[in-house]
Amino acid sequence: MNRLEQLLNMHQANPTDAFLTFALAKEYEGMGQDNQALEFYVNLRQTQPEYVGLYYHLGKLYERMGNAEQANEVYTAGIDMCKKVGDRHAMNELMGALDEL
């Protein structure tokens, strides 16, 4: 069984696990399957928006897909969420990504 299959099986057994959803998005991204990665990132953002790690990676994915406007929205929303949950490190990363955009 390959890594993707393992992650899919674990995710099926525990679909609300934010880390597994994020890991699947990263796995698909690493395979160059951006649309599948996007589905998992968007799902994670909708179901567990406090998982601040997703915003940077989702924004970068949007950038790579040529959608700077959507990346801007994601970075900004991520900064707001970081303020809400008190994650200054992630907030600084998102601010840097937004500045580079």
C-alpha positions in Angstrom: 0.0 0.0 0.0 1.5 3.4 -1.0 1.4 6.5 1.2 -1.6 8.1 -0.5 -3.6 4.9 0.0 -2.6 4.8 3.7 -3.6 8.4 4.2 -6.9 7.9 2.4 -7.7 4.9 4.6 -6.8 6.7 7.8 -8.9 9.7 6.6 -11.8 7.5 5.8 -11.7 6.1 9.3 -11.4 9.6 10.9 -12.6 12.2 8.4 -12.7 15.0 11.0 -8.9 14.8 11.7 -7.5 18.1 10.5 -4.0 16.8 10.3 -5.0 13.9 8.0 -7.0 16.2 5.8 -4.0 18.6 5.6 -1.6 15.6 5.0 -3.8 14.5 2.1 -3.8 17.9 0.5 0.0 18.1 0.8 0.3 14.6 -0.7 -1.8 15.4 -3.7 0.1 18.7 -4.1 3.4 16.8 -4.0 2.1 14.5 -6.8 1.2 17.6 -8.9 -2.5 16.9 -8.5 -3.4 20.5 -7.6 -7.2 20.2 -8.1 -7.4 17.3 -5.6 -5.1 19.2 -3.2 -7.4 22.2 -3.5 -10.4 20.1 -2.6 -8.9 19.0 0.6 -7.6 22.4 1.6 -10.9 24.1 0.9 -12.7 21.3 2.8 -10.4 21.8 5.8 -10.9 25.6 5.7 -14.6 25.2 5.7 -14.8 22.6 8.4 -11.9 23.6 10.7 -10.9 27.2 9.9 -8.8 27.4 13.1 -6.2 25.0 11.6 -4.0 28.0 10.7 -1.3 25.9 8.8 -3.7 25.5 5.9 -3.8 29.2 4.9 -0.2 29.5 3.8 -0.2 26.3 1.8 -3.7 27.1 0.2 -2.5 30.6 -0.7 0.7 29.3 -2.3 -1.4 26.7 -4.2 -3.7 29.5 -5.5 -0.6 31.5 -6.5 0.8 28.5 -8.4 -2.5 28.1 -10.1 -2.4 31.7 -11.3 -5.1 33.0 -8.9 -3.4 35.9 -7.0 -6.8 37.4 -6.0 -7.8 34.2 -4.2 -4.4 33.9 -2.7 -4.7 37.4 -1.3 -8.1 36.6 0.2 -6.7 33.4 1.8 -3.6 35.1 3.3 -5.8 37.9 4.7 -8.3 35.5 6.2 -5.4 33.4 7.6 -3.9 36.5 9.3 -7.3 37.3 10.9 -7.6 33.7 12.1 -4.0 33.7 13.5 -4.9 36.9 15.5 -8.0 35.1 16.8 -6.2 32.0 17.9 -3.0 33.8 19.0 -0.5 32.2 16.6 2.0 34.9 15.9 4.5 32.6 14.1 1.9 31.6 11.5 0.7 35.2 11.2 4.2 36.4 10.4 4.6 33.8 7.7 1.3 34.8 6.2 2.1 38.5 6.4 5.4 37.7 4.5 3.5 35.7 1.9 1.1 38.5 1.4 3.9 41.1 1.1 5.6 38.9 -1.6 2.3 38.6 -3.5 
